[in-house]
């Protein structure tokens, strides 16, 4: 039996990730596991939530509180013992005492704060107790390895979340209407901003690179920063870069699909919308992935502006043009992505990769990891 703690659905407790909707992620996965006839192989421990996908087995337990974390661990272990759990999964960062567990790392927000904060302490406890670690984005995967360098690579899995159904190549007439509506008369690069914009590093770097490109080329392009609709942002009040040809648009999902399908390329930075590279690939849009940070000590993140891989690290994404370094190097990458021999293979690889990222595929991949990590039925878990 696999036990899942539904602690993330409490109205208070662990904070929600700004990078990933944990509620939607877990409900989608649970629904797929029920469809795959695995409902008898897992149970969700509920802490007050009232809805789970039909067919889900669940058991109510007391609500989580940081002040009673030790008692919560004891209670979770008792529940695992009663259910004869082979593996424990938490939607947040709770953990039992001895049952093997997997830690799901959604972001590194807790690590960026005080090490004495209750949420950081509980997250670190869950990480130290875990037998395996699952990540949902390249950036979090890379950052985790910097914060926790002693964890062996074989204990870490990078699993991309599914691409939503709206993300697909737009029809020519829809793209034409999109361009007319927003008066996009020139070729444009696209960057998609998150709902909570707190870090302007990516905006500054991409806009500066685009300005360099404008000065080098006879033909002119535009740069579009897209905000998720219905988010309303005043670029002037937000002190965002201003220049002719630089646009800020609030787009709904169908409009965003048209933007991806029409753009010269999506430019991605760690401060932008995390799902945008996968959405762009599904729409047939090539991706320029820019990293302005320095490679870590192991050199595992190193890449050239041409996108050539120096090792088999999972961070090296063959479906994107990787660029790490100066703003001028990013400008050169934006120029290169416009040539057919560069962009065409990236578009083809991106479309193929997008086919693999349905919720059923993601759920199956995670279940395979669970089976590899969980001890067999005959094995007894040992105390840590």
Buried (B, 14 or more C-beta within 10 A) or exposed (E): BBBBBBBBBBEEBBEBBBBBBBBEBBBBBBBBBBBEEBBEBBBBBBBBBEEBBEEBBBEEBEBBEBEEBEEBBEBBBEBBBEBEBBBBBBBBBBBBBBBBBBBBBBBBBBBEEEEEEBBBBBBBBBBEBBBBBBBBBBBBBBBBBBEBEEBEEEEBBBBBBBBBEBBBBBEEEBBEBBBEEBEBEEBBBBBBBBEEBEEBEBBBBBBBBBBBBBEEEEEEBBBBBBBBBEEEBEBEEEEBBEEEBBBBBEBEBEBBBBBBBBBBBBBBBBBBBBBBBBBBBBBBBBBBBBBBEEBBEEEBBBBEBEBEBEEEBBBBBEBBBBBBBBBEBBBBBBBBBBEEEBBEBBBEBBBEBBEEBBBBBBBBBBBEBBEEBBBEEEEEBEEE
